[in-house]
Amino acid sequence: MKQENTTRQRIVEAALYLFWKHGYAATGMAEILDHARAKPGSFYYFFKTKEELLLAVLRLYAATLHPIVMDPVFAQTDDPVERVFAVLGFYRRNLIATGCTYGCPIGRLALEIGEEQVEVHKLLSDNFDGWTAAVESCLRDAGERLPQELDRSALSRFVLTVMEGGVMQARAHRSLAPFDASVAQLRNYFRLLQDEQKRLRAA
């Protein structure tokens, strides 16, 4: 059983990497099996279709969001607002490491996968929801630093939009400039929110 789990894990991790690098449609099963050092029979033992493998990849993304992204980033600072920007810094470092060819894997798949693949889109949205929930927790931890009436859920979605849009533009331009400009505007917005809250509390 341990060997079977190891083989399955290699196949899922190979697909995760190749779907990110080449896209879902452009990645063939032979390439996945070669990368995973697995035989065709192994794939069909664990998965009936390529889409079923994609679902496993998306479940792995959801399961590793906190241990790979959020937990290490949150450990960098206790300041809840700075944690939001530390998360964005994680994606900036990935852009630097890849020469601005990095793309958010969930964002890429969301754009590529056909609308008829309903179960896949459900897991894609679950991944987005997990990401925004982590950011929203930071916004709630900020407490009275932000206006009480602020829709923290909507703001977390805005932070996601800044990240995804900034990453896509950085890839297109092969430059950090669009990403940095987007994050700078978001930081300015946060500054305005906090300044307004200080003004209201002082009134």
Backbone torsions as a table, in degrees:
resi	resn	phi	psi	omega
1	MET	NA	-39.1	180.0
2	LYS	-61.4	-42.2	179.0
3	GLN	-64.1	-40.7	178.5
4	GLU	-61.4	-44.1	179.3
5	ASN	-63.7	-37.6	179.2
6	THR	-65.7	-42.4	178.6
7	THR	-64.0	-45.5	178.2
8	ARG	-60.3	-42.7	-179.7
9	GLN	-62.7	-41.0	179.0
10	ARG	-63.5	-39.8	-180.0
11	ILE	-65.5	-45.7	-179.8
12	VAL	-63.5	-44.0	-178.9
13	GLU	-68.0	-34.9	175.7
14	ALA	-64.8	-44.2	178.8
15	ALA	-64.1	-41.8	178.4
16	LEU	-55.4	-47.9	-178.5
17	TYR	-66.9	-45.9	-175.0
18	LEU	-73.2	-35.5	175.6
19	PHE	-63.0	-38.0	177.6
20	TRP	-68.2	-42.9	-174.4
21	LYS	-74.4	-43.7	-172.7
22	HIS	-112.5	-15.0	-172.7
23	GLY	96.9	161.5	-176.1
24	TYR	-69.3	-51.2	-175.1
25	ALA	-66.0	-35.9	-175.2
26	ALA	-80.1	-8.2	-179.4
27	THR	-94.9	119.1	-179.8
28	GLY	-90.8	158.6	-179.1
29	MET	-63.7	-36.9	179.9
30	ALA	-61.9	-38.7	179.5
31	GLU	-66.3	-41.7	178.7
32	ILE	-62.3	-46.4	-178.1
33	LEU	-66.0	-37.4	177.8
34	ASP	-64.7	-43.9	-179.7
35	HIS	-66.1	-33.7	-178.5
36	ALA	-86.4	-6.9	-175.7
37	ARG	55.5	50.6	-177.9
38	ALA	-129.8	155.6	179.6
39	LYS	-92.3	154.7	179.7
40	PRO	-52.8	-38.0	179.4
41	GLY	-62.3	-30.6	178.4
42	SER	-65.6	-41.5	-179.8
43	PHE	-60.4	-49.2	-174.8
44	TYR	-74.7	-11.3	172.2
45	TYR	-73.2	-36.3	-176.0
46	PHE	-98.3	-30.2	-173.6
47	PHE	-135.4	140.7	177.9
48	LYS	-84.2	-33.6	-175.1
49	THR	-141.8	167.9	174.9
50	LYS	-64.7	-35.7	178.7
51	GLU	-64.3	-37.7	177.8
52	GLU	-62.7	-36.3	175.3
53	LEU	-65.5	-41.0	177.9
54	LEU	-60.2	-39.8	178.0
55	LEU	-61.9	-39.3	177.6
56	ALA	-65.5	-38.3	177.1
57	VAL	-61.8	-44.8	-178.5
58	LEU	-67.5	-34.2	175.7
59	ARG	-66.9	-35.5	177.7
60	LEU	-67.4	-41.7	175.9
61	TYR	-57.0	-46.5	-178.5
62	ALA	-63.0	-39.9	-177.4
63	ALA	-71.3	-26.6	-175.4
64	THR	-103.1	2.7	-179.6
65	LEU	-55.1	-50.2	-176.9
66	HIS	-73.7	-50.3	-178.3
67	PRO	-64.7	-29.8	-176.4
68	ILE	-95.4	-36.7	-175.2
69	VAL	-107.9	-65.7	-167.7
70	MET	-69.5	-47.3	-175.4
71	ASP	-62.1	-48.5	177.9
72	PRO	-63.0	-37.7	179.7
73	VAL	-67.8	-45.4	-178.9
74	PHE	-64.6	-25.6	179.3
75	ALA	-70.8	-14.0	-177.9
76	GLN	-75.3	-25.1	-176.5
77	THR	-156.1	149.5	176.0
78	ASP	-91.6	-10.6	-177.8
79	ASP	-75.8	118.0	-174.9
80	PRO	-63.5	-36.1	178.0
81	VAL	-69.0	-42.5	179.0
82	GLU	-66.5	-25.8	175.5
83	ARG	-63.1	-37.2	177.4
84	VAL	-59.0	-45.4	-177.7
85	PHE	-77.4	-23.0	173.4
86	ALA	-68.5	-35.8	175.1
87	VAL	-61.2	-45.1	178.0
88	LEU	-64.1	-33.5	176.8
89	GLY	-63.3	-31.4	176.1
90	PHE	-58.8	-44.9	-179.6
91	TYR	-71.5	-32.7	176.0
92	ARG	-63.2	-42.9	179.0
93	ARG	-63.4	-36.4	176.7
94	ASN	-65.9	-37.9	175.8
95	LEU	-62.4	-44.4	179.6
96	ILE	-62.3	-45.0	-176.2
97	ALA	-64.9	-25.5	-176.7
98	THR	-108.8	12.1	-178.8
99	GLY	64.1	35.3	179.8
100	CYS	63.3	31.7	172.2
101	THR	-104.5	-6.0	179.9
102	TYR	-64.9	140.4	172.2
103	GLY	-133.7	143.0	176.6
104	CYS	-60.0	120.7	-175.2
105	PRO	-61.6	-36.6	-179.8
106	ILE	-69.8	-41.8	177.5
107	GLY	-61.7	-41.9	179.9
108	ARG	-63.1	-45.7	-179.9
109	LEU	-66.1	-37.2	179.8
110	ALA	-60.9	-34.6	179.6
111	LEU	-78.2	-28.6	-172.7
112	GLU	-89.4	-38.8	-170.9
113	ILE	-70.5	134.6	-179.2
114	GLY	-65.4	151.4	-175.2
115	GLU	-65.8	-19.2	-179.3
116	GLU	-74.9	-15.6	-179.8
117	GLN	-86.7	72.7	-170.5
118	VAL	-62.4	-43.5	-177.7
119	GLU	-64.8	-36.3	177.5
120	VAL	-64.3	-45.6	-179.4
121	HIS	-64.8	-31.7	176.3
122	LYS	-63.1	-43.4	178.9
123	LEU	-70.6	-33.4	174.5
124	LEU	-60.9	-46.0	179.6
125	SER	-66.4	-34.2	176.2
126	ASP	-62.7	-39.2	177.6
127	ASN	-64.6	-43.8	176.1
128	PHE	-61.1	-41.8	-179.4
129	ASP	-63.8	-37.9	177.8
130	GLY	-64.5	-39.5	179.0
131	TRP	-64.9	-49.1	-177.7
132	THR	-69.0	-30.7	177.1
133	ALA	-63.4	-39.3	178.4
134	ALA	-65.1	-42.2	177.9
135	VAL	-67.3	-41.2	179.4
136	GLU	-61.2	-34.5	178.0
137	SER	-62.0	-35.8	176.1
138	CYS	-65.6	-42.8	-179.1
139	LEU	-64.6	-35.8	177.7
140	ARG	-71.4	-37.3	178.2
141	ASP	-66.5	-22.4	178.5
142	ALA	-68.3	-18.5	173.4
143	GLY	53.7	-125.2	-173.5
144	GLU	-77.2	-0.3	174.6
145	ARG	-70.9	-22.5	178.4
146	LEU	-113.9	152.5	-179.1
147	PRO	-55.2	140.0	-177.7
148	GLN	-61.3	-36.9	-176.3
149	GLU	-82.7	-0.9	-178.7
150	LEU	-62.6	132.5	176.2
151	ASP	-80.0	95.2	-175.2
152	ARG	-68.4	-30.4	176.4
153	SER	-65.3	-45.5	179.4
154	ALA	-65.5	-37.5	179.6
155	LEU	-66.4	-36.5	177.5
156	SER	-63.4	-34.8	176.0
157	ARG	-67.1	-36.9	178.1
158	PHE	-64.9	-40.1	177.3
159	VAL	-61.3	-42.3	177.2
160	LEU	-60.9	-42.0	-179.7
161	THR	-63.4	-40.2	177.2
162	VAL	-62.2	-44.7	-179.3
163	MET	-63.0	-52.7	-176.5
164	GLU	-62.1	-46.1	-179.6
165	GLY	-65.7	-40.0	179.1
166	GLY	-64.9	-41.6	178.8
167	VAL	-64.5	-45.0	-179.1
168	MET	-62.3	-42.6	-179.8
169	GLN	-69.5	-36.4	177.3
170	ALA	-63.0	-39.2	177.3
171	ARG	-65.2	-43.0	-177.8
172	ALA	-64.9	-41.0	-177.8
173	HIS	-88.3	-9.9	-172.3
174	ARG	50.7	47.1	-176.1
175	SER	-153.5	143.5	175.5
176	LEU	-73.6	-16.1	-171.6
177	ALA	-54.3	-47.6	-179.9
178	PRO	-63.5	-38.7	178.7
179	PHE	-64.6	-48.1	-178.2
180	ASP	-63.6	-38.2	179.5
181	ALA	-65.4	-40.2	179.3
182	SER	-64.9	-44.8	-179.6
183	VAL	-67.1	-36.4	178.4
184	ALA	-62.9	-39.5	178.0
185	GLN	-67.8	-37.9	176.8
186	LEU	-64.7	-42.7	178.5
187	ARG	-62.7	-39.0	177.6
188	ASN	-63.4	-37.9	177.7
189	TYR	-64.4	-43.3	176.6
190	PHE	-61.1	-39.2	179.0
191	ARG	-63.3	-41.9	178.7
192	LEU	-64.6	-41.2	177.9
193	LEU	-60.5	-44.6	-178.5
194	GLN	-70.1	-37.1	177.1
195	ASP	-65.2	-40.1	178.6
196	GLU	-65.2	-39.6	178.1
197	GLN	-64.6	-39.3	177.7
198	LYS	-63.6	-40.8	179.9
199	ARG	-63.4	-42.9	-179.4
200	LEU	-66.1	-38.4	-178.8
201	ARG	-72.2	-27.4	-179.7
202	ALA	-83.6	-17.7	-176.5
203	ALA	-70.7	NA	NA
